[in-house]
Amino acid sequence: MALTEPRKGQNHITSVPSESELRRDVVTGRWVIINTSHPSRVGDFEFESADVKGTGTCPFCPGNEAMTPPEVYAERPSGGQPNGPGWTLRVVPNKFPALQIEGDLQRRGIGIFDMSRGVGAHEVIVESTNHQWQLADLDAPDIARTLHAYQLRSRELRGDQRLKYVLIFKNHGVAAGASLEHTHSQLIALPVVPIRVADELNGCAQHFEYRDRCAYCDVLHQELEARERVVCETSAFAVFAPYVSRFPYELCILPKFHRADFLLVPDDELQDLARALREALRRLRSALKNPAYNFILHTAPIEEGNREDYHWHFELMPTLRQVAGFEWGTGFYINPTPPELAAEDLRNASI
């Protein structure tokens, strides 16, 4: 017997026939349980939508610039003073940062434990002046402007010798961890490489050593050949539901051209990426009635951008269910929706 997520109206995990599948991720070795016998589809999930309510005073709206720390970057195509109105995109330090840019790491051991000071950077990228819009509402050139800001801020922070990795992510909706509804994404620069990225790097290195090929390039080739899980694509990017999806309606955005480092993506491909990301977000919003979601950008660590064995990518996860005790205890994820069905639902969504 295998385990699966409860169907709508149930409040506990239940047993299902053994038609469920165990699938192993080719990069990380992670195992996932996919419910193929009683799959959940778009109408089977209960969640709070991420609709914009627009209540209260928003520190990210034009005219409220004094409510944030001084900006570190902004685009003002018509001019204007720093930290005032007139911007189209604005980057500010997080008012309550996870890590502080000031100080030395002071790495040390305490018995068998390792520690250092919480040195790093934590910034917020405000993607639009319009409080009511989501990222999916922006035109592709405006999304490309946001992607370009990711590159600019990452490049600036990479000059800091204390830092090893820059993670860019977006929490959209309260259920996904967003504390403010005005569309924004975040950047955290770290003095260590995150364990999730390290797992990918190690898996890719092993794959490359054995096969002399990039694991993600192999995945891309197979997905485009099979097309069963492909949701959409552009000339430079493929959007697909991974074979080993951890979450229902999870998507991966993978570049068709091999690069380890997101900073090496040229402007014309950023425009193409913006179109792919926009369509992916719109299909998720249409099919699932505006769910909360997270996306993350995984790229090579600082000073490792020339790796032959790694391939940068976006991971996009709608927040439709909670991770529970079995998953925390085993590291196995339980996905009630086979990615093949998820891709079909998203391909059929009207946008």
N, C-alpha and C positions, 0 to 999 in steps of 0.2 A: 504494500500500500504506500502511496505517496501523499504528500501534503499539498494543499492548495489554499489560496486566499478565498474567504467566504464570498458567496454570491450576494447580490443585493438583498437586503432584508435579514441576512444572517449576521450574528455578532461573535462568531468563534470560528477557529480553524477546524475543518472537517476532513474526513477521509474521502478519497476518490479512487476509482479503479486505477490499475497500474499502467494505463495508457499515457500517463504523464511521462515526460522525457527528462533525463539528465543531459545537459549540454555543457561542454567544456570550452572555455574561451581559449583561442589559439595563442593569444598574446600573454595573458596573465595566468592562465591555468585555472581561473575561477570557474566553479561549477554553479549552474543555475538549474532549478527545477521549473520546467515549462508545463503548464496544465493544458494538455491537448485533448482531453476527453470532455471536460466541461468548461470551455473557455469563456472568459468574460469579454463582452464587447462594449461599445461606446455607451450604451444605455444602462449598463449594469453597475456603474460606479456612482457613489454618492459623495459629493465634495462641494465645498463652498467655491463658487466661481470667483475669479479675480477681477470682477468688474470694478471700475474706478468709481469711488463714491464722492470724492472731491470735498470732503468735510474738513474744517479746520484750516489753519494757516500753514502753508507749505514752504519750507526753507529752500526748495529747489525751483520755485516759481520766480520769474523775473520781477524785480522790485524788492525781493527778500534776500538779496545777496549778503547782507550784513548778518544773516542768521547762520551762515556757514563760515568755516575758516577761510582765510584768503585763498583765492584760486591759484592753482599751479599751472593751469593751461586753460585757454578759452579761445573759441573762434568767434570773431566779431567782423563779419564781412563788410559791414557798413561803418566800422569804427566804433568808438566809445571807450570809456575809461575802464580799466580793470576793476573788478568787484562791483560793477554797476550793470544796469540793463544794456541791451544791445547785442547780447551773445546769442549764438545758435546752439552751441555745445559748450559745456563748462566742466572742468575737472577740479575738484577740491579735496583736501585731506578729509578723511572721515572724522567727524566731530568726536566720536568715541572709538578710537582706533584699537584694533587688536594688537598691533605692534607700533612702537615709536621709532621715528627715524633718528633720534638723538642718542648718542652714547656708544660705548664699546660693547662688544659681545660678552667679554669676560667669561669665556667658557671655563668650566671647572667641574670637578667631580665631588660628589657628596657620598662617600662610601661607594657603593656599586652604581649609584645614580649619576647621570650627566645632566648638566643644566647650563644655561647661559641667560643673559638678560634678554628681554623681549624686544630685540632690535629688528626693525624692518620698516615697511611703509604700507599704509592703508589709505587708498584713495577712492573717491566716488566719481564716476563719469555720468553726468546728467545729460541724457541723450537728446532731449527736446525741451523747448520752452512751454509746450502745450501740456497742461496737467492732465487733460482727459485722454491723451493718446497713449497707446501702448507701443512698444517697439515694432510690433507687426503693422501698425498704422503708418509708420514712416515710409516715405519713398525709398527706393533702393539707394539713390545717391546720399540720402541722409543717414542710412544705416552704414554705408561705406565710410562716411565721415566719422562715425563712431568707431568702426574698425581701425581707421587710420589713427584715431586718438589712442587706441590700445597700443598700436605700434610705437607711437611717439613717446608715450609715458613709459612703456617697457624699456625702450632704448635709453631713455634718460636714466632710469634707475639701474640699468645694467652697468653703469659706470661706477657704482658703489661696490668696492671690493668686499664688503661685508656680506653681500647678498649672493645667493646661489640660484634662486628661482623666482619667477614672477607668475603668479596665478591670476587669471582674469575669469570672473564668473558673474552670473546674474541670478538674483532671486526675484521672481515675479509673483506677487500675491502673498498674502499673509501666510497661507499654508506652506509656501516655499521658503519662508523666512524673511520676507521683506517687511521692514518696519515703516517704510514710507512708500506710498503708492505711485508717486510721480516717477515715470520711467527712468531707471538708472541701472548701471552695472557697477561692479567694483573691481579693484585691483589690490592684491596683497603681495608684497615682495618679501621673501623669506630668506633667512640665513641658512636654510637646509632645503634639500629636495624632498617634497612630500612623498610619503610612502606609496600612495596610489600611482604617482608618476614613476617612482623607482621600480615598482612592480612591472609597469609597462616597459621601462627601459631594459630591465633584466630579461624579460620575456622576449623582447625584440632582439637583444644581443644573442640569446641562445638560438633563436630561429635563424638569424643571419649566419651564425657560426656553422650551423648544420646545413643550411640550404643556400647560403650566399645570396639571399634575397630578403627584402624588407617584408615583415609579416603583414603590415597594413597594406602594402601593395598587393600581396597575395589575396588578402581579404577583399580588397577593392575589385580585383580581376574576377574573383569568383562571384561576387554580388552582381556585378554588371553583366556577367555571362548568364547567371541564373535568372536575374531580374525579379525573382519572387518577392524579395523584401525591399526592393528599390521603390521609394516614394516619389522622388523627382530628381532631376539632374540638370546641370548647366554644362557649358563647354569645359569648365575647369573643376566642377565639384559634383559629388554624388551624395544624395541624402537617402539613407536607408535605415530600416529597423534591424539592428544587429542580430545575427543568428543566436547569440547568447545574450539576449536582452535581459537586464536585471529587473526592469520595471515595465509595466504595460505602456505601450506606445512610446517607448524610448527610441530616440533617433541618434544617428551618428552622421555628421557632415565631414566627409573625407575628401581632401584635394586629390585630383587625378594626377597631378604632377608631384613627384616625390621631393619633399623638403622636410627636414627635421625641425626647422625654426620658422615660426609664424612671422617673425620680423623680416624674413627674406621674401615674403609674398609681395609682388609688384602691384602697383596701383590698379592696373587693368584687371588683375585677378581679384583684388579686393572688391571691385565693382561686381564681379561675377559671384563672389562669396555673399555679398549683400543680397543679391537676388535669390540665391539658394536659401539663405537664412530667413529672409522675408517669407518665401513660399512655405518653408517648413513651419514657421510660427503661425501662419494663416491657416494652414491645413489642420494643425493641432487645435487652434481656436475654434474653427468651424466644426470639426468632427466631435470635439469633446466639450463644446459649449463654454469656452473660455476658462480653461483650467489654470491654476497656478503652475509654475514650472521653474526649473533651474537649468541654466546651461553653464558649462565650464569649457575653458580652452586649455587643452594639454599641448604643450610645446616642449622643445628641448630645454634642458637647464642652461643657465648662463654659461657661455664659453664652450658649449657642446653643440652648437648649431650646425656643424658640418658632419654630424653622424650619418653614416650610410644606412644604419639599421633602424632608424626611428622615423616616424611620420606624424607631424602635428595634426590635430583634429579637434572638432567640437563635439561634445556630448550634450544632448538635450533630453531632459527628463521631466515630463508632466507629473505633478504631485497628485496621484490618484489613490494611493494607499500608503499605509505606514509600514516601516520595517519593524518586525515583531521579534519575539524571543528566540524562535528557531533560527532566524537569520543572524541575529546578534551572536547566538551561541555557536553557530557552525561556520559562518562565512558564506553559506549557501543563500542565494536569493530565491524567492518563490515568485514566479511571474504567472499570473492567471490568464494572460493573453499571449498566445503564440505570436511572434513577430510577423509571421506570414499573414495572419489575419489583421494585425495592426496596420501593416503596410497597405493591405487592401482597403481598409476603412479610410485611411488617410488619402490614398489615391482617389477615392470616390468622393471625398469632401469637396464641397463647392467653395471657391475662394474668389 
